[in-house]
Amino acid sequence: MIPFSLEEIAALCPGALDAAPWADVVTGVQIDSRRIEEGDLFFAVDGGEDFCRHAFARGAAATLVPEDAFAELAALGGAVRARSSARVVAITGSTGKTSTKDILAALCRPHARTVAAEEGHNNEIGLPLTLTRIEPDTEVVVCEMGMRGLGQIAELCAVARPDIGVITSIGPVHLELLGTVERVAQAKAEVVASLPEGGTAVVPDEPLLEPFLDRDDIEIRRFGPRNVEAFERVDGGCRVTFDLDGTKLELEFPFAARHQARNAAAALLALQALGFPYPEGRVEVELSRWRGEESPLPGGGLLINDSYNANPASMRAALEHLAEHEGRKVAVLGEMAELGPTAPAYHREVGELIRALGIDSVLAVGELARSYGGDYARDAGEAVEKVGDVVRPGDVVLVKGSRAVGLEVVAEALTGVPA
């Protein structure tokens, strides 16, 4: 973090600030006392004041019990960002934003000192924490922005002040609050409205976004399936041929899912907007956990652990990826959350897709998931008990569901490796 004096911290954050006797500056921010390093500020959120003594024991320069955690974190993150000349990329979207963030960060690191959002740091707490990791020599910051309603992306952008905005996709997510996919597009397009004159928006070929792309003072670059000319699974990942506005690229990646190639196309366009050259050969990317992780199963077979989250679009992509594999195919699928009154219809659509793709066996988890067909489990715990009766040696097994279902425990049960 760019160092801030305790006086500056106190001016930004009106909560209760307690400093170590030796401290006069803060060089990092943590909300988990277990991650404290010497010189950090421990920002106590959600009852974290109980851990202030632990933070001091680990070398914290100061602890802060905020009056308004969201506002004070935003003030601190925004102040750090204001002192940096780093270019900021904000990535949002209904699906694919974390993977696109991971890919773009990997593409940037050979060219620039890069800070990228850590796993789950995409909300009013996580975004400022990403910004507080900016160092004096940081050149690129790759932020991830989630939302649950209108205005939230705009609020996050006011803190991060992005130079480049990426929208990965538009789909039926958070419909409990937003109501329609059209309003999802409106919410995601707030990242475009936030860009400064001369900025760049990288957006999908999506008609619902067009009403919000009328700015003539920024560059707008579009991507979609047309940019992926060829996709081939190879040992250790995939080989993809891209056509990016007339530039042909053949690259290898360590992931095997076809839909990740589209995310890579968005990341490559953002890379070019930053002024960096396209890569050559193999791109080493480490995707965040539970996003299509593939690992061998004891006794033979393959696990595709995509248990981090699910919505209708990502469920379709994961099932189509499963269907491309050879051998008996098993899907352990949880409910899709936050779909509001449309939830039953979307779950029925997934069931129809399962049958159309010829998936051999299904274990549906959660009441709404009954529409998928196959065997049924009330929750993840019961799914752990039943999955052994569904999976056979040599199967290819997809595990996917909304975060609330917690199906990573099923993946752990299948592999014997902690999720």
N, C-alpha and C positions, 0 to 999 in steps of 0.2 A: 504494500500500500504506500502511496505517496504520504510521507509523514505529516501528521497534523499535531499541533500543540494541544495540550489539555485545555487551554483557554479557548481555542477554536472549537474544540469538541463541545465545551460547555455552551458556547454561543449558538451552536447548531442544534443541540439537543438539550432541552430544558429539564430533562429527568434528573434523577439523583445520581450524580457522578462522584465516585470515590476513587482516589488515586493512590497508588503505592508511593511511599515516601521518596523513593529514588527517581520517580518518573516525571518527565516533563513533556514527552511526546508519545504519540500512539503510532505504531507502524503496521497495524493489522486489526481486523475486526472478526470476531467469532461469536456465534450464538450457542455454541456447544462448548462447555468448559473443558471437555476432554481433548479438544483440538487447540487449546490455547498454547501459544508460544510466547517467549519473552518479548515484551513490548506490545502485546495485543490489547485491544479493548474488548472486554467481555460485555456484550450487549444482551441483557437479560430479558428474554421474551417468554411469554406463556409460563409464568411461574419460575423463570430462570434465576430469580433473586436468591433462591435457596442454594445456588451453586456458586455464588460470588466468592466465598471463602476458598472453594476448590480452584477457581480461576486464579486468585492471587497466589495460591500455593504452587501453581504451574508457571508463574512468572508474569501474570497479567500486569500491564502498566496501570490499568484502571478498570473499573466496572461501572456500568450504567444501567440503572433501572428506569426505563423510560416512562413518561406520562402517556405518550401516544407512540407506540412502537412503530407503526407504519409511517407516520409523518416524520419521525426523527430518523429512521433508517433512510427514508427517501432524501431527507436533507443532507445526511452524511454522504450517501452514495452520489448524490448530485454534485456535492462540493468536490469530491475526489475527481469525478468526471470532468468538472469545469477546469481543474488544474492540469489536465492532460491534453496533449495534442494528438493522442491516439484516435484513429478512425474507428467508429463504432458501427457494427452491423447488428440490426435487430431482426430476429427470425421468429415468425409466428406462423400459425396454420392449424387446420383441424387435425391433420395427421402429418407425421414426418418431421416435425420441427426439431426434435432432439437429435435424430440421426443426421439431418442436414447440418445442424450445428456441429456435430462431431466431425462430419466430413469436411466442412469448411475450415474448421480449426486445424485439421491435419494438413489441408492444402496450404494454409497460411504459414504454418510454423517454419518451413524451410526458408521463408523470405522475410519474416518479421517476428519480433517478440510479441507473442500472442497470449491473451487471457481469454479463456472461454468459460461459459457458464458450467458449473458443476451440475451433477444430476439433480433434477428437480428444482433448480434455482431459476424459476421463471415467473414468480409472482411478486407481490408487494414486499415480501421479505427477501426472496431469492435474488431478484434483480439488483437491489442495492448492494447485497453481499458480493455479487459479481463485480460491481463497480469498485467496491472497496479493495479489490485485489489488484487494481491498477497500480503499477510501479512507475517510478520516474522515467524508465526507459521503455515502457509498454508502447507498442506501435499500433496494434489491432486488438479490439475487444469484440468478441462474438457473444452477443446476448441472446437469450431465449425468452420469449414472452408468451405466457398463457393468458387466458381470460375466461370469465364466467358470464360476462354481460357487457352491454354497451358502455363505452367510456373508459374501460379498464386498460386497454392497450394505449389509449391516448395518455392516461396518467403515467404509465410506465415509460412511454416515450418522452414525456416532459422531464423525467429524471435522467434518462440515458442519452437523450438528444442524438439519435442515430443519424449517421451519414448515408447509410444504405439500409433499405428495408426489404426483407424477403418474406413472401407469403408462400408457404409450401403447398397448401391445398385448401379447398373450401368443402365442407361436408356437414352432415347432421350431427353436431355435437352441442352439448349444453342447451338442448332445446327446452328443458324445463324452465329456463330463464329467458331465453331468446325467442322461443316460439317457432321460428321459421329459419330455413337455411339462408334465405335472403338477408335476414338480420345477422346471421353469422358472418356473411360476406361484409356487411356494413361494419361490424365490429372489427374484423381483421383488417379492413381497409384503413383503419385509423393509423396504422403504421405508415401508410403512404402519405396521408395528410400531414404527418408529423415531420416529414423530411425537409431539410433546408433547400433553398434554391441551389440547383446544381447537383442535388442528390440523385440517387439511383434506386428505383424500385424493381425488384425481381419478382415477377408474379406468374401464376399458372395461367394457361389458356382456359379461362373460366368466365363465361358470359355474366355471371352474377357479380363479378368484380368491375365490369366495364363502367357502370355509372360512377364509380369512384376513381377512375383513372383519367380524369380530364385535365390534369395539371400539365401545362406546357413549359414549366420552368424546371422540370426534372426529367431524367431519362427513365423510360419504362422499358424493361426487357422481359419478354414472355418466354415461357418454357412449357413443355408438355411431352407426351409420348412421341411426338414427331422428332424430338431431339435425340432419341435413342434408336439408332439405326439397326443395331444388332446387339444381342445379349446371349452370352454363352457361359454356362457353368463350367468351371475348370477346377482342377485340384487346388484347394486352398482358397476358393472364392469364385470370381467371375471375370469375364473379359467383356468389355462394353465398347461399342463403336458409337461415338457421339457425332452429331452434326449441330454445331453451335453457331448459328448465323453464318453458315458457310465454312466454318472451320471444322475440319475432320480430326477427331482424336480417337485413338484406340488405347484404352487404359485397363489395368487390372486392379481389382479391389478384393479385400479379404472377406467380403460378405457374399452370400449366394442368392439373395432374394431379388427378383426382377424389379420390384417396386422401389428398391433402394437406388437403382440406376436413375430414376426420375429425380430423387432427392439429390443425387450427385450432380445432375445437370443444373439444378438450381444453385448448388454450391459453386460449381465451376463458373457460372455467370456472375455470381457475387465476387468470386476471386478476381475475375477480369475487371469488374467495376472498381476493385481496390487497386488496380494497376499492376497486378502480379501476372507473370506468364502462366500459361497452362502447363500442367506437369507432363511428364513422359513416363511410359512404362507402368510400373506398379505403384499404387498409392496405398501407403500403410495407414489404416484407419482403425481405431478401437472404438466400436460403438458402445454406447451406454448399456448397462446390463438389462437383460430381459427384453431386449428389442431384437427378436429373431435370432438369438444365440443358438448355434447348432453344436451339439455334442453327442458323442456315441453313447448308446445305452448298453448297460451290462447284458451280456448274452447276445449282442448284435442289435442292429437297428440304429435309429437316429432320433434325437429329441430336438425339436424346434421350440425353444422357450421364448415365447412372445407375450409373456404374462404381465407386462407392465401396465397395459391399458388396452381398451378396445372401444371401437365405435363402428358403425356400419361400413364405412369405407376401409378402415384398417382391417376389419374382419374379412372383408372380401379379398383384400390383397394377400393376407396370410393364408387363407384357404386356397387361393389360386396357386400360391407358392407351394403349399403342401401337395396339391394335385399334380404338380410337375414332377414329383419324385416317383421313382420306381418302387414297387413293393406295396405291401398292405399299408393303408393310410388310416390313421386314427386321429380324431380331433377331440381334445378335452377343452370344452368351450364354456366360459362363464357368461353371465348376463352382461349386457351393455347398459351402463348407467346414464342418467341425466338426459333421457330422451323424451321425457314428458308423456303426454297423451299418445304420441306416435310410437311409443316403445313396443307395444305388441306387434304392430305391423312390421317394424324393422326386424324384430326377432323372427317373425314368420319368413321374411325375405331371406334371412340367413339360412333358415331351414331349407328353403327351396334351392338355394345355392349349393348347399351341402349335397343334396340329392342330385342336382344337375352335374356336379363335379365328380360324382361317383366315389365320395369318401366312404371307406369301408365300414368304419365304426365310429360312434359318437358317444361321448360321456358329457351330458349337459348338466351344468351346475347353476342352480338358482331357479326360482319359480318361472321367471320369464323365459329362461333357456329351454323349458320344456318344448317350445316350438321348434327347436333344432332337431328333435327326434332322438332316437337311440336310447341308451341307458340314462338314468337320472340320479343326481345327487343333490341334496338340499343345500350344501355349502362345501367349502374347500376341504374341511375336515372329513366329511363323508366321501368326498371325491378321492382323497388319499386312500381311504379304506377300499374303495371300489375299483380304482384304476388298475390294480393288478389282475383283476378278472377280465379287463377289457383289452389290455395290451399283451401281445404275443412277442416272442423273440423274433427279431428282424423287422419289426414294425417301424414306420416313420410316424412320429407322434408330435402333433402340434398342441401346445398348451397356450391358451389365450383367453383373456377376460378382462373386464374392467378392474381398475385398481382396487375398488371396494370388495371384490370377490377374493383377491389374494391367492391366485392360483400358483404362485411361485412355490408354495409348499408341495404341490403335486409334482412339479418339476424336480424338486429336491427328493421326493420319495422315489421317483423313477430312476434317478442317477445315483442316489446315495451321497450326493455332494451338496453341502449347504448352499441354498440359493443366495 
